[in-house]
Amino acid sequence: MGLLVYLCGGALGFFLLGLVDDKAQLKAKVKLALQTALALCVVAAGVRADFFSANPLIGGALSTAWIVLIANSFNLLDN
């Protein structure tokens, strides 16, 4: 149950960031920094893909990059 709360909190954070970006047109560097911070919070809470590597640092870094990549991919889909 605890991981689900962090996952939903991260999703809500990405949703709110998208709303703010649609209204205020955030700069790309600011948006990327906020997305990375949100993804790091989710990964630090324990939501990560461990099948990438047995090393938790590498798995955490790849999970963070994956979350940011997927978020930006969906952002590009809606123009």
C-alpha positions as CSV (number, residue, x, y, z in Angstrom):
1,M,0.0,0.0,0.0
2,G,2.9,2.4,0.8
3,L,4.5,2.2,-2.6
4,L,1.1,2.8,-4.3
5,V,0.8,6.1,-2.3
6,Y,4.2,7.3,-3.5
7,L,3.4,6.2,-7.1
8,C,0.1,8.0,-7.1
9,G,1.7,11.1,-5.5
10,G,4.4,11.2,-8.2
11,A,1.7,10.8,-10.9
12,L,-0.3,13.7,-9.3
13,G,2.9,15.8,-9.3
14,F,3.5,15.1,-13.0
15,F,-0.1,15.9,-13.7
16,L,0.1,19.2,-11.9
17,L,3.4,20.1,-13.5
18,G,1.7,19.5,-16.9
19,L,-1.2,21.8,-16.0
20,V,1.2,24.5,-14.9
21,D,3.2,24.1,-18.1
22,D,0.1,24.4,-20.2
23,K,-0.8,27.7,-18.5
24,A,2.6,29.3,-17.9
25,Q,4.8,27.8,-20.6
26,L,7.7,26.7,-18.4
27,K,11.1,26.7,-19.9
28,A,12.5,23.3,-20.9
29,K,15.3,23.3,-18.3
30,V,12.9,24.2,-15.5
31,K,10.4,21.5,-16.6
32,L,13.1,18.9,-16.9
33,A,14.5,19.8,-13.5
34,L,11.1,19.5,-11.9
35,Q,10.4,16.2,-13.6
36,T,13.7,14.8,-12.5
37,A,13.0,15.9,-8.9
38,L,9.6,14.2,-9.0
39,A,11.1,11.1,-10.4
40,L,13.9,11.0,-7.8
41,C,11.3,11.3,-5.0
42,V,9.3,8.4,-6.4
43,V,12.5,6.3,-6.8
44,A,13.8,7.3,-3.4
45,A,10.5,6.0,-1.9
46,G,11.3,2.6,-3.3
47,V,9.4,2.5,-6.6
48,R,12.0,1.3,-9.0
49,A,12.7,-1.4,-11.6
50,D,15.3,-3.8,-10.2
51,F,15.6,-5.9,-13.2
52,F,18.0,-3.4,-14.8
53,S,20.9,-4.1,-12.4
54,A,21.6,-5.7,-9.1
55,N,23.3,-2.4,-8.1
56,P,20.6,-0.2,-6.5
57,L,22.3,3.0,-7.6
58,I,22.3,2.0,-11.3
59,G,18.7,0.7,-11.0
60,G,17.6,3.9,-9.4
61,A,19.3,6.1,-12.0
62,L,17.8,4.0,-14.8
63,S,14.4,4.1,-13.2
64,T,14.6,7.9,-12.8
65,A,15.6,8.3,-16.4
66,W,12.8,6.0,-17.6
67,I,10.1,7.9,-15.7
68,V,11.3,11.2,-17.1
69,L,11.6,9.7,-20.6
70,I,8.0,8.3,-20.5
71,A,6.6,11.5,-19.2
72,N,8.2,13.5,-22.0
73,S,7.1,10.9,-24.6
74,F,3.5,11.4,-23.5
75,N,3.9,15.2,-23.6
76,L,5.1,15.0,-27.2
77,L,2.1,12.9,-28.2
78,D,-0.4,15.7,-27.4
79,N,1.6,18.4,-29.3
